[in-house]
Every structure is written in C-alpha cells, then in structure tokens.
C-alpha cells in the first residue's frame, strides 16, 4: 500500500475500505472482537485489490470503494455490540 503513488490515492482508499469490510465481516462471523480478528494483517485486503481491481479505471475504483464502505457500514451495526461487550470499540 505504501508503494501507491499519491496520484493514485483512490486505490489506497479502496484497500482501506476492503480491509474495513473484511474486519467487520470477521467479527460478525466469529462473534468475537479479539484484536487478531478485528485487526489482522493487510494481506487479505491487498490480495482482493490486486486480484480484482489493480487494472481498474478511476471510476470503477470509486464505485467499488463506495460499495465496500456500504458493506462495512451495514456490518458495523452487528459488529459494534460484539466489540463493545469485549471492551474493544
């Protein structure tokens, strides 16, 4: 992620939203908010980006970022109480 040129910061935003959505999904699936569940390495999110979006055009990246943000926000509603109960929100 650090190697992404400043002019391509929209790609960095997409990777961040992929990571966030994956994190919320893991919390909900595991019904746990341990640090390793909520804050794993970035490899999985970077892998999704490389496989699905590395060659995408600007507007495709913007659209995908919006979709991952929406997914993360929906999952957040379920993940937040789990993390609050664990004292990790």
C-alpha distances in whole Angstrom, upper triangle without the diagonal:
4,5,6,9,11,13,11,10,11,9,6,10,11,8,9,13,13,12,15,17,17,17,20,21,21,23,26,26,27,29,27,25,24,21,20,21,19,16,15,12,9,10,12,10,8,11,13,10,11,14,15,13,12,15,16,18,17,19,18,15,17,19,17,15,19,20,17,18,22,21,20,23,25,24,24,28,28,26,27,30,29,27,30,32,30,30,26,25
4,6,8,10,13,11,10,13,11,9,12,13,11,12,16,16,15,17,20,20,20,23,25,25,26,29,30,30,32,30,27,26,23,22,23,21,18,17,14,12,13,16,14,11,15,16,14,14,18,19,17,15,18,19,20,19,22,21,18,19,22,20,18,22,23,20,21,25,25,23,25,28,27,26,30,31,28,29,32,31,29,31,34,32,31,27,27
4,6,9,11,10,10,13,11,10,13,14,13,14,18,17,17,20,22,22,23,26,27,27,29,31,32,32,34,32,30,29,26,25,26,24,21,20,17,14,14,17,15,12,15,17,14,13,17,18,16,13,15,17,18,17,21,20,17,19,22,20,19,23,24,22,23,26,26,25,27,30,29,29,33,34,31,32,36,34,32,35,37,35,34,31,30
4,6,8,6,7,10,8,7,11,12,11,13,16,16,16,19,21,21,22,25,26,26,28,30,31,32,34,32,30,30,27,26,26,24,21,21,18,14,15,17,14,12,14,15,12,12,16,16,13,11,13,14,15,14,17,17,14,16,19,17,16,19,21,19,20,24,24,23,25,28,28,28,31,32,30,31,35,34,32,34,37,35,34,31,30
4,5,5,7,10,9,9,12,14,14,15,18,19,19,21,23,24,25,28,29,30,31,34,34,35,37,36,33,33,30,29,29,27,25,24,21,18,19,21,18,15,18,19,15,15,19,19,16,13,14,15,15,14,17,18,15,16,20,19,18,21,23,22,22,26,26,25,27,30,30,30,33,35,33,33,37,37,34,37,40,38,37,33,32
4,5,5,9,10,9,11,14,14,15,17,19,19,21,23,24,25,27,29,30,31,33,35,36,37,36,33,33,30,29,30,27,25,25,22,19,21,22,19,17,20,20,17,18,21,21,17,15,17,17,16,14,17,18,15,15,19,19,17,20,22,21,21,25,26,25,26,29,30,29,32,34,32,32,36,36,33,35,39,37,36,32,31
4,6,8,9,10,12,14,15,16,18,20,21,22,24,25,27,29,30,31,33,35,36,37,38,37,35,35,32,32,32,29,27,27,25,21,22,24,20,18,21,21,17,18,21,20,16,15,15,15,13,11,14,16,13,14,18,18,16,19,22,21,21,24,26,25,27,30,30,30,33,35,33,34,38,38,35,37,41,39,38,35,33
4,5,6,7,9,11,12,13,15,16,18,19,21,22,24,26,27,28,30,32,32,34,35,34,32,33,30,29,29,27,25,24,22,18,19,20,17,15,17,17,13,14,17,16,13,11,12,11,11,9,12,13,10,11,15,15,13,16,19,18,18,22,23,22,24,27,27,27,31,32,31,31,35,35,33,35,38,37,36,33,31
4,5,5,6,9,10,11,13,14,15,17,19,20,21,23,24,26,27,29,30,32,33,32,29,30,27,27,26,24,22,22,20,17,18,19,16,14,17,17,13,15,18,17,14,13,14,13,13,10,13,14,10,11,14,14,12,15,17,16,16,19,21,20,21,24,25,24,28,29,28,28,32,32,30,32,35,34,33,29,27
4,5,5,6,9,10,11,12,14,15,17,18,20,21,23,24,26,27,29,30,31,31,29,29,27,27,26,23,22,22,20,17,18,18,15,14,17,15,12,14,17,15,11,11,13,11,10,8,9,10,7,7,11,10,8,11,14,13,13,16,18,17,19,22,23,22,26,27,26,27,31,31,29,31,34,33,32,29,27
4,5,5,6,9,10,11,12,14,15,17,18,20,21,23,25,26,27,28,30,29,27,28,26,25,24,22,20,20,18,14,15,15,12,10,13,12,8,10,13,12,9,8,10,9,10,8,11,10,7,8,11,10,9,12,14,13,14,17,18,17,19,22,22,22,26,27,25,27,30,30,28,31,34,32,32,28,27
4,5,5,6,9,10,11,12,14,15,17,19,20,21,23,25,26,27,28,27,25,25,23,22,22,19,17,17,15,12,13,14,11,10,13,13,10,12,15,14,11,11,14,13,14,12,14,14,10,11,14,12,10,13,15,13,13,17,17,16,18,21,21,21,24,26,24,25,28,28,26,28,31,30,29,25,24
4,5,5,6,9,10,11,12,14,15,17,18,20,21,23,24,26,27,26,24,25,22,22,21,18,17,18,16,13,15,15,11,11,15,13,11,14,16,15,12,13,15,14,14,12,13,13,9,9,11,10,7,10,12,10,10,14,15,13,15,18,18,18,21,23,21,22,26,26,24,26,29,28,27,24,22
4,5,5,6,9,10,11,12,14,15,16,18,20,21,22,24,25,25,23,24,22,21,20,18,17,17,16,12,14,13,9,10,12,10,8,11,13,11,9,10,13,11,12,11,12,10,7,8,9,7,5,8,10,8,9,12,13,12,14,17,17,17,21,22,21,22,26,25,24,26,29,28,28,24,23
4,5,5,6,9,10,10,12,14,15,16,18,20,21,22,24,23,21,22,20,18,18,16,14,14,12,9,10,10,6,6,9,8,6,10,12,11,10,10,14,13,15,14,15,13,10,11,13,10,8,12,12,9,11,14,14,13,15,18,17,17,21,22,20,21,25,24,23,25,28,27,27,23,22
4,5,5,6,9,10,10,12,14,15,17,19,20,21,22,21,19,20,17,17,16,13,12,13,12,9,12,11,8,9,12,11,10,13,15,15,13,14,17,16,18,16,17,16,12,12,14,12,9,11,12,9,9,13,13,11,13,16,15,15,19,20,17,18,22,22,20,22,25,24,23,20,18
4,5,5,6,8,10,11,12,14,15,17,18,20,21,20,18,20,18,18,16,14,13,14,14,11,14,12,9,11,13,11,10,14,16,14,13,15,18,16,17,16,16,14,11,11,12,9,6,8,9,6,6,9,9,7,10,13,12,12,16,17,16,17,20,20,19,21,24,23,23,20,18
4,5,5,6,9,10,10,12,14,16,16,18,20,19,18,19,18,17,15,13,13,13,12,10,11,9,6,8,10,8,8,12,13,11,11,13,16,15,17,16,16,14,11,12,12,9,8,10,9,6,8,11,9,8,12,13,12,13,17,17,16,18,21,20,19,22,25,24,24,21,19
4,6,5,6,9,10,11,12,14,15,16,18,17,15,16,14,13,12,10,9,9,9,7,9,8,5,8,10,9,10,13,14,14,14,15,19,18,20,19,20,18,15,15,16,13,11,13,13,9,10,13,11,9,12,14,13,13,17,17,14,16,20,18,17,20,22,21,21,18,17
4,5,5,6,9,10,11,13,14,15,16,15,13,15,14,13,12,9,9,10,12,10,13,11,9,12,14,13,13,17,18,17,16,18,22,20,22,20,20,19,16,16,16,13,11,12,12,8,8,10,9,6,9,11,10,9,13,14,11,13,16,16,14,17,20,19,19,15,14
4,5,5,6,9,10,11,12,14,15,15,14,16,15,15,12,10,11,12,14,12,14,11,9,13,14,12,13,16,17,15,16,18,21,20,21,20,20,18,15,15,15,12,10,11,10,6,7,9,6,4,8,9,7,8,12,12,11,13,16,15,15,18,20,19,20,17,16
4,6,5,6,9,10,10,12,14,14,13,14,14,12,10,9,10,10,11,10,11,8,7,11,12,10,12,15,15,15,16,18,21,20,23,22,22,20,17,18,17,14,13,14,13,9,11,12,9,8,11,12,9,11,14,13,11,14,17,15,15,18,20,19,20,17,16
4,5,5,6,9,10,11,12,11,9,11,10,10,7,5,7,8,10,10,12,10,10,13,14,13,15,18,19,18,19,21,24,23,26,25,25,22,20,20,20,17,15,16,15,11,12,14,11,8,11,12,9,9,13,12,9,11,14,13,12,15,17,15,16,13,13
4,5,5,6,9,10,10,10,9,12,12,12,9,7,10,11,14,14,16,14,13,16,17,16,17,21,21,20,21,23,26,25,27,26,25,23,21,20,20,17,15,16,14,11,11,12,9,6,9,9,6,6,9,8,6,9,12,10,10,13,15,14,16,13,12
4,5,5,6,8,10,11,11,13,14,13,10,9,12,12,15,15,16,13,12,16,16,15,17,20,19,19,20,23,26,24,27,26,25,23,21,21,20,17,16,17,14,11,12,12,9,8,11,10,6,9,11,9,8,11,14,12,13,16,17,16,18,16,15
4,5,5,6,8,8,9,10,11,10,6,7,10,10,13,14,15,12,13,16,16,15,18,21,20,20,22,24,27,26,29,28,28,25,23,24,23,20,19,20,18,14,15,16,13,11,14,13,10,11,13,11,9,12,14,11,12,15,16,15,17,14,15
4,6,5,5,5,6,8,10,10,6,6,10,11,15,16,17,15,15,19,20,19,21,24,24,23,25,27,30,29,31,30,30,28,25,25,25,22,20,21,19,16,16,16,13,11,13,13,9,9,11,9,6,9,10,8,8,12,12,11,14,11,12
4,6,5,7,9,12,14,14,10,10,14,15,18,19,20,17,17,21,21,20,22,25,25,24,25,28,31,30,32,31,30,28,26,26,24,22,21,21,18,16,16,16,12,11,12,11,7,9,10,6,5,9,10,8,10,13,13,13,16,14,14
4,6,8,10,12,15,14,10,11,15,15,18,19,19,16,17,21,20,19,22,24,23,23,25,28,31,30,32,32,31,28,27,27,26,23,22,22,20,17,18,18,14,13,15,14,10,12,13,10,9,13,13,11,13,16,16,15,18,16,17
4,5,8,10,12,11,8,10,13,13,17,18,19,17,18,22,21,21,24,26,25,25,27,29,33,32,34,34,34,31,29,30,28,25,24,25,23,20,21,21,17,16,18,16,13,14,15,12,10,13,13,10,11,15,14,13,16,15,16
4,7,10,13,13,10,11,15,16,19,21,22,20,20,24,24,23,26,29,28,28,29,32,35,34,36,35,35,32,30,30,29,26,25,25,23,21,21,20,17,16,17,16,12,12,13,9,8,11,10,7,9,12,11,10,14,13,14
4,6,9,10,7,8,12,13,17,19,21,19,20,23,24,23,26,28,28,28,30,31,35,34,36,36,35,33,31,31,30,27,26,26,24,21,21,21,19,16,18,17,13,13,14,11,9,11,10,6,7,10,9,8,11,10,12
4,6,8,6,6,9,11,15,17,19,18,18,22,23,22,24,27,28,28,29,30,34,33,35,34,34,32,29,29,29,26,24,25,23,20,20,20,18,15,16,17,13,12,14,11,8,9,10,6,5,9,9,6,9,7,9
4,6,5,6,8,10,14,16,18,18,19,21,23,23,25,27,28,28,29,31,34,34,36,35,35,33,30,31,31,28,26,27,26,22,22,23,21,18,19,20,16,15,17,15,12,13,13,10,8,11,11,8,10,8,11
4,5,5,5,8,11,14,16,16,17,19,21,21,23,25,26,27,28,29,32,32,34,33,34,32,29,29,29,26,24,26,25,21,21,23,21,17,19,21,17,16,18,17,13,14,15,12,10,13,14,10,11,8,11
4,6,5,5,9,12,13,13,15,17,18,19,21,23,24,25,26,27,30,30,33,32,33,31,28,29,29,26,24,26,25,21,21,23,21,18,20,21,18,17,20,18,14,16,17,14,13,16,16,13,14,12,14
4,6,6,10,12,14,13,14,17,18,18,20,22,23,23,24,26,29,29,32,31,31,29,26,27,27,23,22,23,22,18,19,20,17,15,17,18,14,14,17,15,11,13,15,12,11,14,15,12,14,11,13
4,6,10,11,14,13,13,16,18,18,19,22,23,23,23,25,28,28,30,29,29,27,24,25,25,22,20,21,20,16,16,18,16,12,15,16,13,12,15,13,10,11,13,11,9,12,14,12,13,9,10
4,7,9,11,12,12,14,16,17,18,20,21,22,22,23,27,27,29,28,28,27,23,24,25,22,19,21,21,17,17,19,17,14,17,18,15,14,18,17,13,14,17,15,12,15,17,14,15,11,12
4,7,8,9,10,12,13,15,16,18,19,20,21,22,25,26,28,27,28,26,23,24,25,22,20,22,21,17,18,21,18,16,19,20,17,17,20,19,16,17,20,17,15,19,20,17,18,14,16
4,6,7,9,10,11,13,14,15,17,19,19,19,23,24,26,26,27,25,22,23,24,21,19,22,22,18,19,22,20,17,21,22,19,19,23,22,19,20,23,21,19,22,23,21,21,18,19
4,6,6,6,9,10,11,12,14,16,16,16,19,20,22,22,23,21,18,20,21,18,16,19,19,15,17,20,18,16,19,21,19,19,23,22,19,21,24,22,20,23,25,23,23,19,20
4,6,5,6,9,10,10,12,14,15,14,18,19,22,22,24,22,19,21,22,18,18,21,20,17,19,21,19,18,21,23,21,21,25,24,21,24,26,24,23,26,28,25,26,22,23
4,5,5,6,9,10,11,12,13,14,18,18,21,22,23,20,18,20,20,16,16,19,17,14,17,19,16,15,19,20,18,19,22,22,19,22,25,22,21,25,26,24,25,22,22
4,5,5,6,9,10,11,11,12,16,16,19,18,19,17,14,16,17,13,12,15,14,11,13,16,14,13,17,18,16,17,21,21,18,21,24,22,21,24,26,24,25,22,21
4,5,5,6,9,10,10,10,13,14,17,17,19,17,14,16,17,14,13,17,16,14,16,19,17,16,20,22,20,21,25,24,22,24,27,26,24,28,30,28,28,25,24
4,5,5,6,8,10,10,13,14,18,19,20,17,15,18,18,15,15,19,17,15,18,20,18,18,21,23,21,22,26,25,23,26,29,27,26,29,31,29,30,26,26
4,6,5,6,8,9,12,13,16,17,18,14,13,15,15,12,12,15,14,12,15,17,15,15,19,20,18,20,23,23,22,24,27,26,25,28,30,29,30,26,26
4,6,5,5,6,9,10,13,13,15,12,10,13,13,10,11,14,13,12,14,17,16,16,19,21,20,21,25,25,23,26,29,28,27,30,32,30,31,27,27
4,6,6,5,8,10,13,15,17,14,12,15,16,13,14,18,17,15,18,21,19,20,23,24,23,25,28,28,27,29,32,31,30,33,35,33,34,30,30
4,6,7,9,10,14,16,17,14,13,17,17,13,15,18,17,15,19,21,19,20,23,24,23,25,28,28,27,29,32,31,30,34,35,34,35,31,31
4,6,8,8,12,14,14,11,10,14,13,10,12,15,14,13,16,18,17,18,21,22,22,24,27,27,26,28,31,30,30,33,35,34,35,31,30
4,6,5,8,10,11,8,7,11,11,9,10,14,13,13,15,17,17,18,21,22,22,24,27,27,26,29,32,31,30,33,36,34,35,31,30
4,6,9,10,13,11,9,13,14,12,13,16,16,16,18,21,20,21,24,25,25,26,30,30,29,31,34,33,32,35,38,36,37,33,32
4,7,10,12,10,10,13,14,13,15,18,18,18,20,22,22,23,26,27,28,29,32,33,32,34,37,36,36,38,41,40,40,36,35
4,7,8,6,6,10,11,10,12,15,15,15,18,20,20,21,24,25,26,27,30,31,30,32,36,35,34,37,40,39,39,35,34
4,6,5,6,9,10,11,12,15,16,17,18,20,21,23,24,26,27,28,31,32,32,33,37,37,36,38,41,40,40,37,35
4,5,5,6,9,10,11,13,14,15,17,19,20,21,23,25,26,27,29,31,30,32,35,35,34,37,39,39,39,35,33
4,5,5,6,9,10,11,12,14,15,17,18,20,21,23,24,25,28,30,29,31,34,35,34,36,39,38,38,35,33
4,5,5,6,9,10,11,12,14,15,17,18,20,21,23,24,27,28,28,29,33,33,32,35,37,37,37,34,32
4,5,5,6,9,10,10,12,14,15,16,18,20,21,22,25,26,26,27,31,31,30,32,35,34,34,31,29
4,6,5,6,9,10,11,12,14,15,17,19,20,21,23,25,25,26,30,30,29,31,34,34,33,30,28
4,5,5,6,9,10,11,13,14,15,17,19,20,22,24,24,25,29,29,29,31,34,34,34,30,28
4,5,5,6,8,10,11,12,14,15,17,18,21,22,22,23,27,27,26,29,31,31,31,28,26
4,5,5,6,9,10,10,12,14,15,16,19,21,20,21,25,25,24,26,29,29,29,25,23
4,6,5,6,9,10,11,12,14,15,17,19,19,20,24,25,24,26,29,29,29,26,23
4,5,5,6,9,10,11,12,14,16,18,18,20,23,23,23,25,28,28,29,26,23
4,5,5,6,9,10,11,12,15,16,15,17,21,21,20,23,25,25,26,22,20
4,5,5,6,9,10,10,13,15,14,16,19,20,19,21,24,24,24,21,18
4,5,5,6,9,10,11,14,14,15,18,19,19,21,24,24,25,22,19
4,5,5,6,8,10,12,12,14,17,17,18,20,22,22,23,21,19
4,5,5,6,9,10,10,11,15,15,15,17,19,19,20,17,15
4,5,5,7,9,10,10,14,15,15,16,19,20,20,17,15
4,5,6,8,9,11,13,14,15,17,19,20,21,19,16
4,5,5,6,9,11,11,12,14,16,17,18,16,14
4,5,5,6,9,10,10,11,14,15,15,13,11
4,6,6,8,10,11,11,13,15,16,15,12
4,6,6,7,9,11,12,14,15,14,12
4,6,5,6,9,10,11,12,11,9
4,5,5,6,9,10,10,9,7
4,5,5,6,9,10,10,9
4,6,5,6,9,9,9
4,5,5,6,5,5
4,5,5,6,5
4,5,8,9
4,5,8
4,6
4
